[in-house]
Amino acid sequence: MNINMQLLENMTEQERFDWFEDIPEEELLAQLDAMAEPERLALLEKIPEEIRCNMGFLSDQEIAFQEARTRYNTSWPAAADFGGFSGKYGQQYKDWLEAYCPEEFWELVCKGELAALCQEKNVEVGDFVEDTVKALLANNPAPDQNTQPLEHVGHMNALKAQAEELAEPLMFGGHQKGELGVPRMARPVATRGRAKNRFFDGTQEDWEALDRDADSASDHEFALIEDGEASPF
């Protein structure tokens, strides 16, 4: 099988997924086994995460967790390591970090800094939303609260929704939610007792199954990366 890396580089995410999905798994594994390590790693990085996981390789989340856990010599994370509920906006930021920036997310978890960062983000976004609603009211006053209470509530809710949409780049790395693309959540790390990530495409039952996986996970479920080892795959 002849794989043109430049062709893969120029493909969209969907085109790359469709292209790899058409290749029999046995053929693709044989190609990977026959390649030198640098070329093998380059190809693995181009294989869509879902397909790569189905072939038995680690997910992006597992790789990021493995690297952070090794770097900081931490135990398997418990619910407390994720800082609990971080407020409406802090929680959205936390979910975005895990789904789109797993390397940063798991480093923060292992360093014990995730909760404080998300709480700060909750305050930052909350203040932005409040200030934006005030600015919007200046140009679009609400109906009188005493004489038109229902209209007043509806108007204020609409302005808050508009302000929250304007605040999305603060929570999602400079992007609107609709611009985020595919989350890196093909196979999350099994962790106990935390709320389902809103970017996780599975059901609540699927997410809760991760709790059961975590209950049976040993400290050696992942082969930890040794110093100087080149590949996490």
C-alpha positions as CSV (number, residue, x, y, z in Angstrom):
1,M,0.0,0.0,0.0
2,N,1.4,3.4,-1.0
3,I,0.3,6.2,1.3
4,N,0.9,9.8,0.1
5,M,1.5,11.9,3.3
6,Q,1.2,15.2,1.4
7,L,-2.2,14.1,0.1
8,L,-3.4,13.3,3.7
9,E,-2.1,16.6,4.9
10,N,-4.2,18.4,2.3
11,M,-7.4,16.5,3.2
12,T,-10.2,17.8,5.5
13,E,-10.9,15.9,8.7
14,Q,-14.0,14.3,7.0
15,E,-12.1,13.4,3.9
16,R,-9.3,11.8,5.9
17,F,-11.8,9.8,8.0
18,D,-13.5,8.5,4.9
19,W,-10.2,7.6,3.3
20,F,-8.9,5.6,6.3
21,E,-12.3,4.0,6.9
22,D,-12.1,2.4,3.4
23,I,-8.8,0.7,4.2
24,P,-9.0,-2.8,5.8
25,E,-7.6,-2.7,9.4
26,E,-5.3,-5.6,8.7
27,E,-3.8,-3.8,5.7
28,L,-3.3,-0.6,7.7
29,L,-1.7,-2.4,10.6
30,A,0.6,-4.3,8.3
31,Q,1.7,-1.0,6.7
32,L,2.4,0.6,10.1
33,D,4.4,-2.5,11.2
34,A,6.5,-2.2,8.0
35,M,7.4,1.5,8.5
36,A,10.4,3.0,10.2
37,E,9.5,4.7,13.6
38,P,9.4,8.4,12.4
39,E,7.2,7.5,9.4
40,R,5.1,5.3,11.6
41,L,4.4,8.1,14.1
42,A,3.7,10.6,11.3
43,L,1.1,8.2,9.9
44,L,-0.5,7.4,13.3
45,E,-1.0,11.2,13.9
46,K,-2.9,11.4,10.6
47,I,-5.2,8.5,11.4
48,P,-8.5,9.9,12.8
49,E,-8.7,9.2,16.6
50,E,-11.8,7.0,16.4
51,I,-10.3,4.7,13.8
52,R,-7.0,4.7,15.7
53,C,-8.7,3.7,18.9
54,N,-10.6,0.9,17.2
55,M,-7.2,-0.5,16.0
56,G,-6.1,-0.8,19.7
57,F,-4.0,2.4,20.0
58,L,-4.4,4.9,22.8
59,S,-6.8,7.8,22.4
60,D,-5.7,11.4,22.5
61,Q,-7.1,11.6,26.1
62,E,-5.2,8.5,27.2
63,I,-2.0,9.7,25.7
64,A,-2.3,13.2,27.3
65,F,-3.2,11.6,30.7
66,Q,-0.4,9.1,30.5
67,E,2.2,11.8,29.7
68,A,1.0,14.1,32.5
69,R,0.7,11.3,35.1
70,T,4.2,10.2,34.3
71,R,5.6,13.7,34.4
72,Y,4.0,14.6,37.8
73,N,4.1,11.0,39.3
74,T,0.4,11.2,40.3
75,S,-2.1,8.5,41.1
76,W,-5.3,7.6,39.2
77,P,-7.5,10.8,39.4
78,A,-10.5,10.8,41.7
79,A,-13.5,13.1,41.5
80,A,-11.9,15.7,43.8
81,D,-9.0,16.1,41.4
82,F,-11.4,17.8,39.0
83,G,-12.5,20.5,41.5
84,G,-16.2,19.8,41.6
85,F,-18.7,22.1,39.9
86,S,-16.9,25.3,38.8
87,G,-20.0,27.5,38.1
88,K,-22.0,27.7,34.8
89,Y,-19.2,29.3,32.8
90,G,-16.3,27.6,34.5
91,Q,-17.8,24.2,33.9
92,Q,-18.1,25.0,30.1
93,Y,-14.5,26.1,30.0
94,K,-13.5,22.9,31.9
95,D,-15.4,20.7,29.4
96,W,-13.8,22.6,26.5
97,L,-10.3,22.2,27.9
98,E,-10.7,18.4,28.2
99,A,-12.3,17.9,24.8
100,Y,-10.1,20.2,22.7
101,C,-6.9,20.7,24.8
102,P,-6.3,17.4,26.6
103,E,-2.6,18.0,27.1
104,E,-3.3,21.2,29.1
105,F,-6.3,19.7,30.8
106,W,-4.5,16.6,32.2
107,E,-1.5,18.7,33.2
108,L,-3.8,20.9,35.2
109,V,-5.5,17.9,36.8
110,C,-2.2,16.3,37.8
111,K,-0.8,19.6,39.1
112,G,-4.0,20.2,41.2
113,E,-4.6,23.6,39.4
114,L,-7.7,22.8,37.4
115,A,-10.3,23.9,39.9
116,A,-8.8,27.4,40.6
117,L,-8.4,28.1,36.9
118,C,-12.0,27.2,36.1
119,Q,-13.3,29.2,39.0
120,E,-11.4,32.3,37.7
121,K,-12.8,31.7,34.3
122,N,-16.3,31.5,35.7
123,V,-15.8,35.0,37.3
124,E,-14.3,36.4,34.2
125,V,-17.1,35.3,31.9
126,G,-19.8,36.1,34.4
127,D,-18.5,39.7,34.7
128,F,-18.3,39.9,30.9
129,V,-21.9,38.8,30.5
130,E,-23.1,41.2,33.2
131,D,-21.3,44.2,31.6
132,T,-22.5,43.2,28.1
133,V,-26.1,43.0,29.2
134,K,-25.8,46.5,30.7
135,A,-24.4,47.8,27.4
136,L,-27.1,46.1,25.3
137,L,-29.8,47.6,27.6
138,A,-28.5,51.1,26.9
139,N,-29.5,50.6,23.2
140,N,-32.5,48.3,23.8
141,P,-34.3,49.1,27.1
142,A,-36.4,46.4,28.7
143,P,-40.2,46.8,29.1
144,D,-41.3,48.1,32.5
145,Q,-40.9,45.3,35.1
146,N,-44.0,46.4,37.0
147,T,-46.5,46.8,34.2
148,Q,-45.1,44.2,31.8
149,P,-43.4,41.6,34.0
150,L,-43.5,38.7,31.5
151,E,-42.2,40.9,28.6
152,H,-39.5,42.2,30.9
153,V,-38.3,38.7,31.8
154,G,-38.3,37.6,28.2
155,H,-36.4,40.6,27.1
156,M,-33.7,40.2,29.8
157,N,-33.4,36.5,29.0
158,A,-32.9,37.3,25.4
159,L,-30.2,39.9,26.1
160,K,-28.4,37.4,28.5
161,A,-28.4,34.8,25.8
162,Q,-27.0,37.3,23.3
163,A,-24.3,38.2,25.8
164,E,-23.4,34.6,26.5
165,E,-23.0,34.0,22.8
166,L,-20.6,36.9,22.6
167,A,-18.7,35.4,25.6
168,E,-18.1,32.0,23.9
169,P,-14.6,33.0,22.7
170,L,-13.6,33.5,26.3
171,M,-14.6,30.0,27.2
172,F,-13.6,28.2,24.0
173,G,-10.1,29.4,23.1
174,G,-11.1,32.4,21.0
175,H,-13.8,30.5,19.0
176,Q,-17.6,30.5,18.8
177,K,-19.0,27.1,19.9
178,G,-20.1,26.3,16.4
179,E,-16.6,26.7,15.1
180,L,-14.9,24.2,17.4
181,G,-14.8,21.2,15.1
182,V,-14.4,17.6,16.2
183,P,-13.7,17.1,19.9
184,R,-10.8,14.8,20.9
185,M,-13.1,12.6,23.0
186,A,-13.2,9.2,21.1
187,R,-12.3,7.4,24.3
188,P,-12.1,9.5,27.5
189,V,-10.0,8.4,30.4
190,A,-11.9,6.3,32.9
191,T,-12.4,8.5,36.0
192,R,-14.7,8.2,39.0
193,G,-17.6,10.4,40.0
194,R,-17.5,13.4,37.7
195,A,-20.2,15.0,35.5
196,K,-20.5,14.0,31.9
197,N,-18.5,16.2,29.5
198,R,-20.9,18.1,27.3
199,F,-18.7,17.5,24.3
200,F,-18.7,13.7,24.8
201,D,-20.8,12.2,22.0
202,G,-21.9,9.1,24.0
203,T,-24.9,8.7,26.3
204,Q,-25.0,9.2,30.0
205,E,-24.9,5.5,30.4
206,D,-21.7,5.4,28.3
207,W,-20.2,8.0,30.5
208,E,-21.2,6.3,33.7
209,A,-19.6,3.1,32.4
210,L,-16.3,4.9,32.7
211,D,-16.8,5.0,36.4
212,R,-17.0,1.2,36.4
213,D,-13.8,1.0,34.3
214,A,-12.1,3.3,36.8
215,D,-13.1,1.1,39.7
216,S,-11.2,-1.8,38.1
217,A,-8.3,0.2,36.7
218,S,-4.9,-0.6,38.2
219,D,-1.9,1.7,38.5
220,H,-0.4,-0.2,35.6
221,E,-3.3,-0.1,33.1
222,F,-1.2,2.2,30.9
223,A,2.5,1.4,30.3
224,L,4.0,4.6,31.6
225,I,6.3,6.4,29.2
226,E,9.9,6.1,30.2
227,D,12.3,9.1,30.0
228,G,13.5,9.5,26.4
229,E,10.9,7.1,24.9
230,A,9.8,8.6,21.6
231,S,6.3,7.2,21.1
232,P,3.2,7.3,23.3
233,F,1.3,5.0,20.9
